[in-house]
Every structure is written in C-alpha cells, then in structure tokens.
Amino acid sequence: YCQPASAQMLTKYYNDVRPTQNVIYAMMNGVAPNGVTDTNALLYYKSSSGMNKPNSVKTTTVIYWDTVVNEIEDHGPFMSGTPTHARVCCGYQDNGFLTSYLRINDPWPVGHAYWEAFGEDTHRIYVRS
C-alpha cells in the first residue's frame, strides 16, 4: 500500500482532502498482493475523480539535481520511488560540493521522515495540474 499511502499524502497537500488508501488503491486498479505500478498510479493522479492533476508524469530517465529543485519550487512534492517502494519527496538540501539530500516522507513505518542522499531513487511521479 505504499503507492496509495504516498498518493494520500500528496492529495492532502495539493487538494486538502484525505481519501482512504483503500479508495485510492481501487482507483489505481491495485491487485493484491502485487501492489500498484507507476502507470496505474497515474490513473489516480490524473483522474478528475482522483487528484485531478491531468499533466502528472512518471519518469525513469536520468534524474538531475536541477530538475528536483525546479520541480519542488515550481510544483511541490512528488512521488519518489525505489524498485520496491513508493514515498514522497517534499524538500531538498543543497550542500554545494558535498552530498545533497532529498527530504523523504515515507509511509512505512508510519510517519517516518528522513534525509536521503540525492540519487537513491529510481523513478518519480511529478504531480502537475
């Protein structure tokens, strides 16, 4: 349920509503125990009965630091994924020549937030109107 939990966090941020993870999971065409793919997650993000963010996009291309900074500054938080997990990136810390970090809100364990070195995620869903 990490995709629906991440989408729930993003829905609260963008739309100030909080649908249940079960409702989101159903809109994402989730099939237990396999979870939800990014392609199916986009069904919820784009749908007028979901987040209603029709220009949301997924990306697995090379991720550049400037892209992250611009995305957060211009649009806000986004889904940040690893091969087996989805979570929300909501901020960044630029340390110049040292390692830069992303602020991650992780749905597991519940309420977990931490700084992660840039470049550890493998795919993203950018939430756009």
mmCIF file of the C-alpha atoms, coordinates in Angstrom:
data_MODEL
# 
_entry.id   MODEL 
# 
loop_
_atom_site.group_PDB 
_atom_site.id 
_atom_site.type_symbol 
_atom_site.label_atom_id 
_atom_site.label_alt_id 
_atom_site.label_comp_id 
_atom_site.label_asym_id 
_atom_site.label_entity_id 
_atom_site.label_seq_id 
_atom_site.pdbx_PDB_ins_code 
_atom_site.Cartn_x 
_atom_site.Cartn_y 
_atom_site.Cartn_z 
_atom_site.occupancy 
_atom_site.B_iso_or_equiv 
_atom_site.pdbx_formal_charge 
_atom_site.auth_seq_id 
_atom_site.auth_comp_id 
_atom_site.auth_asym_id 
_atom_site.auth_atom_id 
_atom_site.pdbx_PDB_model_num 
ATOM 1   C CA . TYR A 1 1   ? 0.000   0.000  0.000   1.00 0.00 ? 1   TYR A CA 1 
ATOM 2   C CA . CYS A 1 2   ? 2.950   2.379  -0.302  1.00 0.00 ? 2   CYS A CA 1 
ATOM 3   C CA . GLN A 1 3   ? 1.691   3.838  -3.620  1.00 0.00 ? 3   GLN A CA 1 
ATOM 4   C CA . PRO A 1 4   ? -1.770  4.645  -2.192  1.00 0.00 ? 4   PRO A CA 1 
ATOM 5   C CA . ALA A 1 5   ? -0.222  5.922  1.060   1.00 0.00 ? 5   ALA A CA 1 
ATOM 6   C CA . SER A 1 6   ? 2.102   8.231  -0.882  1.00 0.00 ? 6   SER A CA 1 
ATOM 7   C CA . ALA A 1 7   ? -0.793  9.388  -3.067  1.00 0.00 ? 7   ALA A CA 1 
ATOM 8   C CA . GLN A 1 8   ? -2.813  10.043 0.092   1.00 0.00 ? 8   GLN A CA 1 
ATOM 9   C CA . MET A 1 9   ? -0.060  12.337 1.412   1.00 0.00 ? 9   MET A CA 1 
ATOM 10  C CA . LEU A 1 10  ? 0.136   14.160 -1.915  1.00 0.00 ? 10  LEU A CA 1 
ATOM 11  C CA . THR A 1 11  ? -3.650  14.509 -2.143  1.00 0.00 ? 11  THR A CA 1 
ATOM 12  C CA . LYS A 1 12  ? -3.707  16.089 1.298   1.00 0.00 ? 12  LYS A CA 1 
ATOM 13  C CA . TYR A 1 13  ? -1.020  18.564 0.223   1.00 0.00 ? 13  TYR A CA 1 
ATOM 14  C CA . TYR A 1 14  ? -2.471  19.520 -3.173  1.00 0.00 ? 14  TYR A CA 1 
ATOM 15  C CA . ASN A 1 15  ? -6.222  19.223 -2.595  1.00 0.00 ? 15  ASN A CA 1 
ATOM 16  C CA . ASP A 1 16  ? -6.551  19.441 1.205   1.00 0.00 ? 16  ASP A CA 1 
ATOM 17  C CA . VAL A 1 17  ? -8.634  16.261 1.291   1.00 0.00 ? 17  VAL A CA 1 
ATOM 18  C CA . ARG A 1 18  ? -7.668  12.826 2.506   1.00 0.00 ? 18  ARG A CA 1 
ATOM 19  C CA . PRO A 1 19  ? -9.374  9.897  0.779   1.00 0.00 ? 19  PRO A CA 1 
ATOM 20  C CA . THR A 1 20  ? -8.740  6.485  2.286   1.00 0.00 ? 20  THR A CA 1 
ATOM 21  C CA . GLN A 1 21  ? -5.915  4.362  0.981   1.00 0.00 ? 21  GLN A CA 1 
ATOM 22  C CA . ASN A 1 22  ? -8.491  1.712  0.025   1.00 0.00 ? 22  ASN A CA 1 
ATOM 23  C CA . VAL A 1 23  ? -10.311 4.185  -2.237  1.00 0.00 ? 23  VAL A CA 1 
ATOM 24  C CA . ILE A 1 24  ? -7.028  5.278  -3.816  1.00 0.00 ? 24  ILE A CA 1 
ATOM 25  C CA . TYR A 1 25  ? -5.888  1.646  -4.239  1.00 0.00 ? 25  TYR A CA 1 
ATOM 26  C CA . ALA A 1 26  ? -9.121  0.818  -6.079  1.00 0.00 ? 26  ALA A CA 1 
ATOM 27  C CA . MET A 1 27  ? -8.743  3.852  -8.363  1.00 0.00 ? 27  MET A CA 1 
ATOM 28  C CA . MET A 1 28  ? -5.190  2.717  -9.122  1.00 0.00 ? 28  MET A CA 1 
ATOM 29  C CA . ASN A 1 29  ? -6.516  -0.736 -10.112 1.00 0.00 ? 29  ASN A CA 1 
ATOM 30  C CA . GLY A 1 30  ? -4.387  -2.314 -7.404  1.00 0.00 ? 30  GLY A CA 1 
ATOM 31  C CA . VAL A 1 31  ? -4.283  -6.106 -7.288  1.00 0.00 ? 31  VAL A CA 1 
ATOM 32  C CA . ALA A 1 32  ? -3.198  -7.718 -4.023  1.00 0.00 ? 32  ALA A CA 1 
ATOM 33  C CA . PRO A 1 33  ? -0.542  -8.819 -3.260  1.00 0.00 ? 33  PRO A CA 1 
ATOM 34  C CA . ASN A 1 34  ? 1.246   -7.201 -6.233  1.00 0.00 ? 34  ASN A CA 1 
ATOM 35  C CA . GLY A 1 35  ? 0.747   -3.552 -5.304  1.00 0.00 ? 35  GLY A CA 1 
ATOM 36  C CA . VAL A 1 36  ? 0.478   -0.771 -7.865  1.00 0.00 ? 36  VAL A CA 1 
ATOM 37  C CA . THR A 1 37  ? 2.675   0.173  -10.806 1.00 0.00 ? 37  THR A CA 1 
ATOM 38  C CA . ASP A 1 38  ? 3.520   3.796  -11.589 1.00 0.00 ? 38  ASP A CA 1 
ATOM 39  C CA . THR A 1 39  ? 1.398   3.555  -14.751 1.00 0.00 ? 39  THR A CA 1 
ATOM 40  C CA . ASN A 1 40  ? -1.631  2.527  -12.702 1.00 0.00 ? 40  ASN A CA 1 
ATOM 41  C CA . ALA A 1 41  ? -0.852  5.121  -10.019 1.00 0.00 ? 41  ALA A CA 1 
ATOM 42  C CA . LEU A 1 42  ? -1.094  7.776  -12.725 1.00 0.00 ? 42  LEU A CA 1 
ATOM 43  C CA . LEU A 1 43  ? -4.738  6.771  -13.226 1.00 0.00 ? 43  LEU A CA 1 
ATOM 44  C CA . TYR A 1 44  ? -5.465  8.226  -9.796  1.00 0.00 ? 44  TYR A CA 1 
ATOM 45  C CA . TYR A 1 45  ? -3.237  11.293 -10.136 1.00 0.00 ? 45  TYR A CA 1 
ATOM 46  C CA . LYS A 1 46  ? -4.767  12.309 -13.490 1.00 0.00 ? 46  LYS A CA 1 
ATOM 47  C CA . SER A 1 47  ? -8.417  11.365 -12.934 1.00 0.00 ? 47  SER A CA 1 
ATOM 48  C CA . SER A 1 48  ? -10.962 14.098 -12.240 1.00 0.00 ? 48  SER A CA 1 
ATOM 49  C CA . SER A 1 49  ? -12.401 11.792 -9.579  1.00 0.00 ? 49  SER A CA 1 
ATOM 50  C CA . GLY A 1 50  ? -8.910  11.301 -8.098  1.00 0.00 ? 50  GLY A CA 1 
ATOM 51  C CA . MET A 1 51  ? -6.316  14.041 -7.630  1.00 0.00 ? 51  MET A CA 1 
ATOM 52  C CA . ASN A 1 52  ? -7.381  15.816 -10.818 1.00 0.00 ? 52  ASN A CA 1 
ATOM 53  C CA . LYS A 1 53  ? -3.804  16.589 -11.866 1.00 0.00 ? 53  LYS A CA 1 
ATOM 54  C CA . PRO A 1 54  ? -4.039  15.652 -15.588 1.00 0.00 ? 54  PRO A CA 1 
ATOM 55  C CA . ASN A 1 55  ? -0.497  16.701 -16.501 1.00 0.00 ? 55  ASN A CA 1 
ATOM 56  C CA . SER A 1 56  ? 1.188   14.447 -13.953 1.00 0.00 ? 56  SER A CA 1 
ATOM 57  C CA . VAL A 1 57  ? 4.004   12.390 -15.467 1.00 0.00 ? 57  VAL A CA 1 
ATOM 58  C CA . LYS A 1 58  ? 6.200   9.488  -14.498 1.00 0.00 ? 58  LYS A CA 1 
ATOM 59  C CA . THR A 1 59  ? 9.897   9.436  -15.245 1.00 0.00 ? 59  THR A CA 1 
ATOM 60  C CA . THR A 1 60  ? 12.638  6.844  -15.073 1.00 0.00 ? 60  THR A CA 1 
ATOM 61  C CA . THR A 1 61  ? 15.194  8.836  -17.035 1.00 0.00 ? 61  THR A CA 1 
ATOM 62  C CA . VAL A 1 62  ? 18.415  10.199 -15.553 1.00 0.00 ? 62  VAL A CA 1 
ATOM 63  C CA . ILE A 1 63  ? 17.459  12.478 -12.706 1.00 0.00 ? 63  ILE A CA 1 
ATOM 64  C CA . TYR A 1 64  ? 19.356  15.738 -12.373 1.00 0.00 ? 64  TYR A CA 1 
ATOM 65  C CA . TRP A 1 65  ? 19.639  17.871 -9.256  1.00 0.00 ? 65  TRP A CA 1 
ATOM 66  C CA . ASP A 1 66  ? 18.283  20.987 -11.004 1.00 0.00 ? 66  ASP A CA 1 
ATOM 67  C CA . THR A 1 67  ? 15.212  19.020 -12.088 1.00 0.00 ? 67  THR A CA 1 
ATOM 68  C CA . VAL A 1 68  ? 14.436  18.136 -8.462  1.00 0.00 ? 68  VAL A CA 1 
ATOM 69  C CA . VAL A 1 69  ? 14.930  21.693 -7.230  1.00 0.00 ? 69  VAL A CA 1 
ATOM 70  C CA . ASN A 1 70  ? 12.773  23.134 -10.024 1.00 0.00 ? 70  ASN A CA 1 
ATOM 71  C CA . GLU A 1 71  ? 10.057  20.544 -9.512  1.00 0.00 ? 71  GLU A CA 1 
ATOM 72  C CA . ILE A 1 72  ? 9.748   21.236 -5.807  1.00 0.00 ? 72  ILE A CA 1 
ATOM 73  C CA . GLU A 1 73  ? 9.970   25.014 -6.223  1.00 0.00 ? 73  GLU A CA 1 
ATOM 74  C CA . ASP A 1 74  ? 7.577   25.197 -9.204  1.00 0.00 ? 74  ASP A CA 1 
ATOM 75  C CA . HIS A 1 75  ? 5.113   22.395 -8.460  1.00 0.00 ? 75  HIS A CA 1 
ATOM 76  C CA . GLY A 1 76  ? 5.648   20.981 -4.945  1.00 0.00 ? 76  GLY A CA 1 
ATOM 77  C CA . PRO A 1 77  ? 6.223   17.475 -3.600  1.00 0.00 ? 77  PRO A CA 1 
ATOM 78  C CA . PHE A 1 78  ? 6.293   14.385 -5.810  1.00 0.00 ? 78  PHE A CA 1 
ATOM 79  C CA . MET A 1 79  ? 6.300   10.591 -5.548  1.00 0.00 ? 79  MET A CA 1 
ATOM 80  C CA . SER A 1 80  ? 9.848   9.252  -5.263  1.00 0.00 ? 80  SER A CA 1 
ATOM 81  C CA . GLY A 1 81  ? 10.280  5.542  -5.838  1.00 0.00 ? 81  GLY A CA 1 
ATOM 82  C CA . THR A 1 82  ? 12.788  2.762  -5.424  1.00 0.00 ? 82  THR A CA 1 
ATOM 83  C CA . PRO A 1 83  ? 12.462  -0.618 -7.174  1.00 0.00 ? 83  PRO A CA 1 
ATOM 84  C CA . THR A 1 84  ? 10.211  -1.904 -4.363  1.00 0.00 ? 84  THR A CA 1 
ATOM 85  C CA . HIS A 1 85  ? 8.810   1.167  -2.598  1.00 0.00 ? 85  HIS A CA 1 
ATOM 86  C CA . ALA A 1 86  ? 6.981   4.482  -3.074  1.00 0.00 ? 86  ALA A CA 1 
ATOM 87  C CA . ARG A 1 87  ? 7.280   7.543  -0.862  1.00 0.00 ? 87  ARG A CA 1 
ATOM 88  C CA . VAL A 1 88  ? 7.063   11.351 -1.135  1.00 0.00 ? 88  VAL A CA 1 
ATOM 89  C CA . CYS A 1 89  ? 9.897   13.811 -1.721  1.00 0.00 ? 89  CYS A CA 1 
ATOM 90  C CA . CYS A 1 90  ? 8.959   17.145 -0.173  1.00 0.00 ? 90  CYS A CA 1 
ATOM 91  C CA . GLY A 1 91  ? 12.207  19.109 0.081   1.00 0.00 ? 91  GLY A CA 1 
ATOM 92  C CA . TYR A 1 92  ? 15.893  19.327 -0.611  1.00 0.00 ? 92  TYR A CA 1 
ATOM 93  C CA . GLN A 1 93  ? 19.133  20.431 0.983   1.00 0.00 ? 93  GLN A CA 1 
ATOM 94  C CA . ASP A 1 94  ? 21.941  21.592 -1.299  1.00 0.00 ? 94  ASP A CA 1 
ATOM 95  C CA . ASN A 1 95  ? 25.365  21.269 0.301   1.00 0.00 ? 95  ASN A CA 1 
ATOM 96  C CA . GLY A 1 96  ? 27.301  22.652 -2.643  1.00 0.00 ? 96  GLY A CA 1 
ATOM 97  C CA . PHE A 1 97  ? 30.183  20.339 -3.461  1.00 0.00 ? 97  PHE A CA 1 
ATOM 98  C CA . LEU A 1 98  ? 29.225  17.890 -0.739  1.00 0.00 ? 98  LEU A CA 1 
ATOM 99  C CA . THR A 1 99  ? 26.378  15.383 -0.984  1.00 0.00 ? 99  THR A CA 1 
ATOM 100 C CA . SER A 1 100 ? 22.960  16.948 -1.497  1.00 0.00 ? 100 SER A CA 1 
ATOM 101 C CA . TYR A 1 101 ? 19.883  15.474 0.137   1.00 0.00 ? 101 TYR A CA 1 
ATOM 102 C CA . LEU A 1 102 ? 16.178  14.964 -0.501  1.00 0.00 ? 102 LEU A CA 1 
ATOM 103 C CA . ARG A 1 103 ? 13.610  15.159 2.300   1.00 0.00 ? 103 ARG A CA 1 
ATOM 104 C CA . ILE A 1 104 ? 11.573  11.969 2.190   1.00 0.00 ? 104 ILE A CA 1 
ATOM 105 C CA . ASN A 1 105 ? 8.228   11.341 3.862   1.00 0.00 ? 105 ASN A CA 1 
ATOM 106 C CA . ASP A 1 106 ? 7.986   7.565  3.978   1.00 0.00 ? 106 ASP A CA 1 
ATOM 107 C CA . PRO A 1 107 ? 4.674   5.804  4.614   1.00 0.00 ? 107 PRO A CA 1 
ATOM 108 C CA . TRP A 1 108 ? 6.474   2.860  6.224   1.00 0.00 ? 108 TRP A CA 1 
ATOM 109 C CA . PRO A 1 109 ? 6.907   2.867  9.075   1.00 0.00 ? 109 PRO A CA 1 
ATOM 110 C CA . VAL A 1 110 ? 4.011   5.262  9.579   1.00 0.00 ? 110 VAL A CA 1 
ATOM 111 C CA . GLY A 1 111 ? 5.095   8.877  9.891   1.00 0.00 ? 111 GLY A CA 1 
ATOM 112 C CA . HIS A 1 112 ? 8.739   8.216  9.052   1.00 0.00 ? 112 HIS A CA 1 
ATOM 113 C CA . ALA A 1 113 ? 10.674  11.174 7.562   1.00 0.00 ? 113 ALA A CA 1 
ATOM 114 C CA . TYR A 1 114 ? 14.386  11.442 6.817   1.00 0.00 ? 114 TYR A CA 1 
ATOM 115 C CA . TRP A 1 115 ? 17.079  13.000 4.636   1.00 0.00 ? 115 TRP A CA 1 
ATOM 116 C CA . GLU A 1 116 ? 18.287  10.763 1.804   1.00 0.00 ? 116 GLU A CA 1 
ATOM 117 C CA . ALA A 1 117 ? 21.363  11.297 -0.366  1.00 0.00 ? 117 ALA A CA 1 
ATOM 118 C CA . PHE A 1 118 ? 20.391  12.515 -3.839  1.00 0.00 ? 118 PHE A CA 1 
ATOM 119 C CA . GLY A 1 119 ? 20.308  9.802  -6.489  1.00 0.00 ? 119 GLY A CA 1 
ATOM 120 C CA . GLU A 1 120 ? 18.975  6.893  -4.439  1.00 0.00 ? 120 GLU A CA 1 
ATOM 121 C CA . ASP A 1 121 ? 15.521  6.883  -6.049  1.00 0.00 ? 121 ASP A CA 1 
ATOM 122 C CA . THR A 1 122 ? 14.956  5.243  -9.437  1.00 0.00 ? 122 THR A CA 1 
ATOM 123 C CA . HIS A 1 123 ? 11.658  6.688  -10.646 1.00 0.00 ? 123 HIS A CA 1 
ATOM 124 C CA . ARG A 1 124 ? 9.274   9.540  -9.912  1.00 0.00 ? 124 ARG A CA 1 
ATOM 125 C CA . ILE A 1 125 ? 5.779   10.803 -10.495 1.00 0.00 ? 125 ILE A CA 1 
ATOM 126 C CA . TYR A 1 126 ? 5.683   14.563 -10.846 1.00 0.00 ? 126 TYR A CA 1 
ATOM 127 C CA . VAL A 1 127 ? 2.295   15.949 -9.817  1.00 0.00 ? 127 VAL A CA 1 
ATOM 128 C CA . ARG A 1 128 ? 1.149   18.671 -12.225 1.00 0.00 ? 128 ARG A CA 1 
ATOM 129 C CA . SER A 1 129 ? -2.130  20.414 -12.926 1.00 0.00 ? 129 SER A CA 1 
# 
